[in-house]
Amino acid sequence: MKQVFSKNYWGDKDISLLVGQILRIGVIFASSILILGGILYLFVHGQDTVPNYRNFVGEGNSNTTITGIITGAFHKNIPQIIQLGVLLLICTPIVRVIGSLFGFVIERDRLYVVITLIVLAVIIGSILSGVKG
């Protein structure tokens, strides 16, 4: 009987397939939400007049914070549904890095675990430095 976490059970090909599946599912899920939001936006606002773009008006917290995006999407606000799709698209490679980290831990490849942790720390640091309060 093989052990689940032994090096013999999980090969490089298995880890690569898992990471590929994470990327594929994440992109398909995020793209589906984006397409749904785009269709809803066109259905509701397709006949609106073109706005005046001479004066820049920034977005509020509902479109620029994670809690605002998630809350708005659950309340079926169309711009927040689109933003949720973008947010999920951004999160997909991060989840891929985490999946790679677990794969390297299972393979007991210390060098790649350290490298992946550094990459993950840089990504998280970059995200946290740009997050609004």
Helices and strands as residue ranges (DSSP letters): H 12-45, H 61-64, H 66-74, H 78-107, H 110-130
